[in-house]
Amino acid sequence: MSALRIGTRGSELALAQAEEVRTLLLQDEVEAEIVPITTTGDEGTPAGSAPIASSAGLKGLWIDAILDALRNGEIDVAVHSAKDLPADDDDDLTIGAVPERADPRDVLILAEDREPGPGVRIGTSSLRRRAQLLAAFPGVQVVELRGNVPTRLRKVTDGEVDGAVLAAAGLARLGLAPADARELGVDVMVPAPGQGSLAVQCRTDDRSARAVLTVLDHLPSRVALVTERALVRRLDGGCSLPLGAIAAAKRDTVRLAGLVASPDGARIVKAAAEAHEPDRAAGLVADQLLERGAAAILEEARGA
């Protein structure tokens, strides 16, 4: 086949992710080219502000044009941060590959000589991160912080905030290693479902692309992602809700840990389970979370 056309957003991180996939394909002697695409979320959004939601939801804003291009045959595959994909799959599109997952943890970046304590301002736009920061570091002030990774780091350096929480995988893919970066273990901050994973989509009926993408697929990473997405579906959650999940596949089992937290960090419920099938693990964890009050927390967050 001719060079595979890889669709992606044009942000620095998105391009780095697409280049990671292109390099992996090249190792198997598959030629590919990257096609940057502007999404609704990229258009007309003032720097540092939040995009306006549409009927597709916030997640759809960042992938809509890419999915259109994939469906229209303008590109052959699309590369996404897995955490940006809605948990419900479209019949005409499929995740053809999940490459080996990068570090799924969050990282706390602090300005020089700052410690996470009372009065320290830590920036994030994530309710999940906000809740867990407030629970882990009593007295910190969590403030709204938006923008791409370099922008957020610059705001820490310039003193607009004392710290920021970022994904370890995003920093690594951009080759960034801030001086005061503290990895937050999952006992402190449960990651977003799919964090650190890439999802390489193609058309379901494109047998050629699906065959090519099999060389990229890392089974333990795929199983973990499938499990985390199953939990999101069961809880009717998403990236805008205070929901965390992390799964790990080992031999013929998968272990899943999940968290739901109120945005103020006052109420946090956790659960974990192990099973042979992703859906079974997700069902066990979802049932435990719901029994412990997750439904009320999520409903309040949706109405906030």
Secondary structure, 3 states (H helix, E strand, C coil): CCCEEEEEECCHHHHHHHHHHHHHHHHCCCCEEEEEECCHHHCCCCCCCCCCCCCCHHHHHCCHHHHHHHHCCCCCEEEEEHHHCCCCCCCCEEEEECCCCCCCCEEEEECCCCCCCCCCEEECCCHHHHHHHHHHCCCCEEECCCCCHHHHHHHHHCCCCCEEEEEHHHHHHCCCCCCCEEEECCCCCCCCCCCCCEEEEEECCCHHHHHHHHHHCCHHHHHHHHHHHHHHHHHCCCCCCCEEEEEEEECCEEEEEEEEECCCCCCEEEEEEEECCHHHHHHHHHHHHHHCCHHHHHHHHHHC
